[in-house]
């Protein structure tokens, strides 16, 4: 078992006697510039430095090195020449002169504005900053990351406050000096700062501490509804009842409410970095769609941080990661986040079933599953994370998140059936994640470890079960967890609550289960599913619908046309722009609106409702 992480839990060679001093000046963050200085202990001769490349929470070689500028090295006030490795762009080589024991480094990091693609540099506005330490540091080759000590400090703009899980050594005004920390835990500990902040305790005087740290672009956004805070308090209680351990000294939900930073949910040992649009918590539809954000990232403290697949538990940030078990790391976390949202009241049982129905319908219409098995979506994660949303029905996306919700629901139901309702996935979580000792350490696991723990709950050929699901190229999604759980997927002309909320928030129209079409609010086709009416009539991604019948396009107008087709029995006529050429497409369809829902099967045991029941009340 590999042990990494916070130095108290690490094994092997002791950290260097001298720490690397890292000073970050963020006073120009509102102008999208960070300045950093490093004092690196060194010996005369060749020195190789790394800029972090493979980020643990990203599962991808996406360290934003393109935004690193102004790189200069010196010793004793004399410059030292450097050269980038011609093969690995994240490696820097230099020669330390004789008699030199400390190399000084200066660099700048250019922050981005959020754009159409993933860019982790989009983390600041005029009023706030989320500092991700990996963006502003280099570290020497030769030791595991948990054995390289840093002494970090941060200078903030005047009047700004900050929140982080890092222990503070001293503070003077806007200058903060943090306690020494190994680079692995430093990179794992973002600092949220800004002009408008608020701290919301979730536990009263209990250890360990749990709190929500909010930063926003405007003061009004800090006014979070009290009922929602109560749900978050319940989330902490439900997670404690499920996992029966705490793999952290204290936990901070770093919540950023801003339209000017990248949207993000990212896990860390002792905090989560959660960024949503400013109106999210006061918009019922946006709040519904984001209800699993905290449960998912909080669960990662146990699954992904404390227990991490061996292929993802690399010794530093340069070694390639193996994502073959992301269907456990992310997929099991997505499932547990779903049930914790229900158990804490962030979703009602009815809303949870609506979410499961929309997810099941989406996956059941994903024709790419006929060539790409679920396992390959995990193996290819570093590719799929950055693929466009167009053609997802054919390509598949990071389905190891969503489809694994169905996979782990089936496991949960099967455990209950095998034990006549006496045991469940709750028992697996108690055993597998219950060994945390209150410190941010990593214990790696393999599929063998997961199978062994499941067999301790209920003997079964779990390995064969997983392989069948992971390697399947069946056209339809695995809905056995829903059906064995006492429900079935059905369609009617009542809108699905989640699809309706998504349309209200994004303006896009999701006609996946009727026309096989997803269209943006401006008429641009995002996806068209082969074998379904829209694609078979000639529509495909990147085309733009400009007219529905004799009327200009709108999502509402297309919705009315789909609904009316059920009684008119006439094709839906669409005027489409295809790279500047106008085309008329006649879509043969008479099925009407098909909203996905779960319907109760009265002839079977309702395991799903049992799964969604709160645990904290039972534990009292």
N, C-alpha and C positions, 0 to 999 in steps of 0.2 A: 504494500500500500504506500503510495507516494504521499509525502507530507510537504505541503508548501504553505506560503502565506505569512501571516504575522510572526515576527521573530520568536515570540514566546512558544509557538507551536511548531517551529521549524527544527530540522535536524541537519547534521552535516557540518561543514566547515563554518567557523564563527565569522560574523560579518567583519569587514575591514575595520581596523582600529580608527581610521579617519573617515568621517562622513563627507559626502559631496555636498557643498553648500549651494543651494538653489534660491535665488532671489528673483521674484516675479514682480514687476511694476505694471499694474493694471490701470493706472490713472488715465491712460488713453483708450481704454476699452470702449467707451462710447464712440470713439472714432475708428473702432475695429482694429486696434493695434495693441499687442502685448510685447513688453520688453522683458528679457530674462538674462540673468548672469549666473554662471556656474563656476565654482572653484573645485577642480577635480584633482584629487591626490594622484600622483603619477610618478613613475620612475623614468630615468633617461632611456631612450630607445623607442621602438615602435609602439604606438598607442592606437587601438581601434575602438571607436565609439559607435554606439547604435542609437538611432532614432526609433522609438517603438513602432513596430510594424503590425504584428498580429495582436489585435486587441481582444482580451478575453470575452467581453460582453458582445462583441461584434462577430466573432467566428470568421473573420475575414482579414486579409492583409491590407487594411484600409487606413493605416496611420496617415494623417493628412500632411505628408511631408512637402507637398507642393506649396503649402502656405508658410513654410519655414524660410525666412530670409535673414539677411544681415549677419550671416554666420562668420565669426571671427575668433581666432585663438591667439593667445599670447602668454608669455611668461617673463617675469621681471621686466615688464613694460616693453618687451620686444615681440613682434608678431611671429607666429608660427604658421607656416604654410600647411594647407590641408588639401586632400583630394577625396572625392567621392569614389566609392568602389565602382568600377565599370560594369559589374554584374548585378550587385545588390545595391539599389539606390538608397537604401536606408542605413548604409554603413559608411563611416567616415574614417579615413586613415590620416595620421600625422606622425611626425618624428619629434619626440621630446628631447630638447638639447641637454647636453651634459650639465650637471649641477642643478637641474630643475626638479622640484618635487611637487609642484602644484601648477596645473595648467588652467588658465582663465579662459572662459568662453563667453561670448556675447551672441545673442540671437534675438530676432523678432519673429513673432507669429502674427499672421494677418487673418483676422476673423472674417467670416463670410456673412452675407445675408442669405436667409433660407431661399432655396430654389426648387426646381422641379425634381431634383435627384437627391439622394442621401448625401449630406455633407456635414460631418460632425464639427466643422469649423463654424457653423452658423449658431453661435452660442452667446451672442451679446446684442443688446440694444442700447439706446441712449440712457436707459435707466437701470440696466442690470447686466450681469455676467455670470455664466456658469463656467468656472475654470476647470478644464480637464488637463491634469498635470502632464499627461503624455504628449501634449502639444508643445510643451515648452522645456523639454529636457532631453539630454543625451546621457547614456550610461555606458560604462566600459565593458568590453567583452571579457569573458573569463570566469565569471561567477554566476550562479543562479540569481535571479532577480530578488529572491527573498534574503540574499546575503549581501546586498549592496545598500548601504545606509545613506540616507539623505537627511539634510537639515533644511527644510523648506521655510520660506518666508514670503509674505504677500503684502504689497502696498496697494490699497484700494483708493478710489476717488474719495475726496472728502465728503462726509455725510452718509456714506454707504455702510450698511450692516452686512453681516455674512453668517452663513450656516454651513456646517460640515460635520462629518463624523470624526475628523482628525482632532486629536488632543492639542490644545493650545498651550504653549510654554509661557509666552508673555505677549502682551498687547499694549501698544501705545498709540492711541488715536486710531488712525486707519492703517497702521503698520502692525501686522500679525506675524509672530514667530511661532511656528508649530514645533511640537516635540519631534525628536529624531524618529524616522520611520523608514522601513525598507522600501525600495522602489516599487515592489509588487503591490504593497498595500497603499503606497502613495498614489499610484496610478488608479487604484481602486477606490479612491476617496475624493470625489469632486468637491469643489467649494462653490456654493451658490451665494451670490452677493447682489446688492442693489439698493436703490434709494427707498423703495417701498417693500417692506418685509413684515412678516408676522410669524410668530411661533405658537403652535397649537398643541398643547400636551394631550396625549392620548391615554396616558396612565398617570394616576395620581400618587406620587411618592413611591411607586413600586419600581423594583429593579428587575430587569434592565429598563432604562428609559426608552419610551417610544414617543415621537412627536412628528408633526407635520410642520415643515419649514416652508413658508410661502414667500415667493418674490413675484412681483408683477410690475407692469409698466405704469399702472395707475393705482392710486390708493383704494378706489372703490372695489377693485377686484379682490381685495383681501377679505372682504366680508362674506365668508363662506357660510352657507345655511347651517344653523345648529343641528338640524336633523341629519344632515350629511356627515357632520363631525361625529355624531352618535354612531352612525354606520361604520365609520372608520375606527372608532373605539371598539366596536363589536368585531371588526375585522381582526384586530390584534388579539382579542380573546379567542376567536374561532381558530386562528392560526396556532395559538398556543395550545389549544385543545387538540388540534390535529397532529402537530409535530412533537409536542411535549419536550421541547428544548429551545434554546436560544443560541444560535451560532454567531453572536455579536455581543459587544459590551454595551451597546445602546443602538437604537435604530432611528434613522432620520428619513422620512419621506420628503425629499427635496422637490417641492412642487413649484414649477414656474408657469405663470399665466401670462402668455405673451403671444402676439401675432408676428413677432419680429425675430424669433429664433426657430431652429429646426424643431419639428414635432418629434418627440422622442419618449421612449420608455426604456430605461437602461438599468440593469441590475448591478448592485455592488454588495459587498459583504455587509456593510453597516449602514447603507443608505440606498435609496433609489433616486435616479435622476429622471423625473417625470415632467415633461414639457407639453403643454396643450394650449390651444388658442385662448385668448383672454376671457372670452365669454363662456367658456365650457361649463363652469359650475353653476352658472345662472341660466343656462339654456337647457331645458328638460331633455331635448333630443340629443344634444351633445353629451350631456351627463349620462344618459342611458348608454350611448355608444362607447363611452370611456370608462364604464363602471368596473371593468376588470383590470384596469391599468395598475392600481395599487395592489390588488390581490396577486396579480401575475408577478410583478417585480418583487414584492415582499416574499413570495414563495421561492424566488430564486436565491434568497439568502440561504435556504436549506438545499434546494436542488439547483446546482449550477455553481454556487459559491462554496458552501461547506462540503457537499458531495458533488463531485464534478467528474464527468466521463474521463477516463484515462487519456484518450486521444486529444482532449481539450485542456488537460492539465500540464501544459508545457513549462519548462523551467525558466524561460524568459519570453520576451515579446518578439523574438526573431524566428523561433522554431515554428514551422508550419503546423497547423492544427488539423486533426482528423475529426470531421463532424459526423461520423457514421451513427453516433448515438444522440444526435440532436432531437430525434423523435422522443427521447426521454428527457434530455435537458430542457428543451423548449416545449415539446408536446405534452409531457406529463405536467409541466408547469402550467400550460394553457388550460388543461383539464382541471387541475386543482384550483387555478385562479377562477375558473367558471363556477365551481361549486362553492368556493369561499365567497364569491360575490353574492350568491344566493343565500348562504348561511348567515352572512352579515347584514342582509337586508338591502344591499346595494341594488339587487334585482329581486323582484318577487318571483315565486315559483313559476307563475304564468309567463313572466318576461324571460326567465331562463329557458323555458320550453320554446318560446318564440325564437330566441337566439339559436338554440340547437336546431330548430327547423330551418332557419335561413342558412345556417352553416351546412347542414346535410343536403339541402337542395342545391346549393352552390357547388358542392363537391360532386354531387350526383350528375351534374351537367358538365363536368370537366372532362372533355374527351381525351385530353392528353394523358389521362391515366391508362389508356389502352397501349401506350408505348413507354411511358416513364413511370416505374413503380415508386411507391412512397419512399423506399430507401434511397433512391437516387435524388429525390428532392433534398434529403439531408446531406448526401455525399457532395452534391453540387451547390451547397448553400452559398458559398462565397461567390458563385456566379449568379444565382437566382436573386440574391439580395439586391443586386444592382441591375436586374433586367427590367425593361419597361412593363407597364401594366397592360399594354396592348398585346393581344394574342395569348393571354394567360390561359384561356380555355384549352388551347392546343399545347402550349409550352409547359404548363403548370408553373406555379410559383413556389414559395416556401411553405408548401403544404404540410411539412412536418409539424407545423404549428396546428393548423386547423383540423386536418384529418386525424391527427393524434388525439384530439379531443374525443372523437368517435372511437378510436382504438382503445383509449384508457377507460372510457365509459363502459365498453364491452368487458374489459378486464374487471372493473369494479362489480358489474352485474354478475359476471361469472363466479367471482369469489363468493358473492352472497348466495348464489344458487348452489355452489358446491358445498357450502357449510350450512345450508338451510337457514340462511339469514343471520348466522351467529358471528360471522367475520366478514371483513370487507377491505377495501383499499385503505381505509382508515388505519387498520392494523399494520398494513405494510408501511405506511408513513410513520407510525409510531416507532417501528423497529428500524427502518432504514435511515430516517433522519433524526432519530431521538438521541443520538450519541453526542450531540454538540455540547461543548463545555463552556460556552459563553465567551469564546475567543474566535477571531476571524481566521481560522485555519482551513486548509483544503485537504479532504480525503478523497482520493480518486476511486472510481468504481468501473467495473466492466459489465457487460451483459450477463456474464456468469453470476456476478454478485446480485443483480436484479432478479434473475431467475431463482437463485437460491432463496432470496428473501420472500418471493412470492410463494415458493413451494412450502416455506415455513408457515404461511397463512393457510394455504390449501394446495395439496399436491395435485399437479397437473402437468402436461407437457407444454409448459409455457414457451420454451424455446421454439418448438414447432409452430405453436400458435402465432408468435410474433413473426416468424419467418414467412408464414403464409400471408399474413397481412402486409408485411413490408415488401414482399416480392410480387404481389399480385398485380396483374395487368387487366383485371376485370374492368369492364366499362362502367359499372355502377359502384358507388361509394359503399363502404362497409357500414350498414345500418343495423347490424345485429344487436349492438348495445342498446339502441332505441327500442327495437321490437322486443328483445328479451327483457328490457326494463319496463315493459307494460304499456308501450305507446307505439304508434306508427306514424310515418310521414304521410300527409295528405295535402291536397291543394283545393282551394275554393276562391271565390271572388272577393274575399275579405283581405285587405292588405296586411302583410306581415308587419308587426310593430317595428322591427329593427330595420327592415328595408324602407319603411315609410320615414323613420327617423333619419336614416342615411340620406334619403332624397331631400329632406328638409334642411339638412346641414350642408350637403355638398352641392345640391342642385342637379345631381345626376339621376338618371332613371335606370333602374335595374329590371330588365324584362327577361332575365335569364331563363325562367321557367316557362315562359310563354313563347316569345319570339326567338330566344337564344341571343339576346342583345343587351349590351350595356352602353349607354350613350350619355355623354356629358351634357351639361345644361345648354351649351351653345350648339348642340347638334352633332358634335364630333363623336364618331363611333370609337369607343374604347375597346370593345370586344364583340365578336360575333362567333357563335359556336357552330362548327361544321355539323351538318345533319339536321339543323333546326331551321325554321322558316326564314329568318333574316339572312343567314349566310347563303342558304340555297337559292334565295332570290337575287343574290349578287352583292350583298353588303359585306364589307370587311373593315377591319380597323383602319383608322386615319381618314376614311371618308367622312363627309359632313352632310347630315340631313338638314335641308333648308326649308322643306315643305312637307306637310302631311295632308294628303288630299289637296284641297284647294286653299288650305290655310298655312301661314308661316309655322315653322317648327317651334314647338315648346315641348317639354316633358309632359306637361298636362295634356297637350293636344294629342300626343302619341298615346298617352294612357286612355284618353277617350276613344281613340280609334281602335285600340285593342279591345276595349270593353264593348264597343258597338259591333265589332266583327262577329261577336257571338250570335247576334241576331240578324245581321245583314247578309252573312255568308258571302261577302265580297272581299277580294284581296285588299290589303291596305296599300294605298298608293303613296310612295315616298319620292320626293324630288331630292336628288343627292348630288353634291359636288365631289367629284373624284379628281383630285389634283388639278382643279380648274375646269374640268369638263363636266357639264351637267348631264345627269342620267335620271331616268325614271325607273323605279323598281316597284314591282307589284309583289307584295308579300302575301302568299296564300296562307291565311290563318283564320280560324273560326272558333278558337278555344276560349276566348275571353281572358280576363285577368286570372292568374293562377298564383295566389299567395300561399306560400308554404306554412304549414302548421303541424303540430303534433296532436294526435287524437288518441284518447285513452282506449285501450283494449280491455274491456271489462272481464275477459276470460283469462287474464294473466295477472300475475302479482305485480304491483306497482313499485318496483324497485327504485325507479327514478325519483319518486317523491321521497322515499326513505333516504336516498343519497343526499338530497338537498336540505334535509332537516338540520338545524343547528346542533353542534356538538357541545358548545360551551354550557348550555342549559343542562344537558345530560350529565356533564361532569360535576355539577354542583351537588 
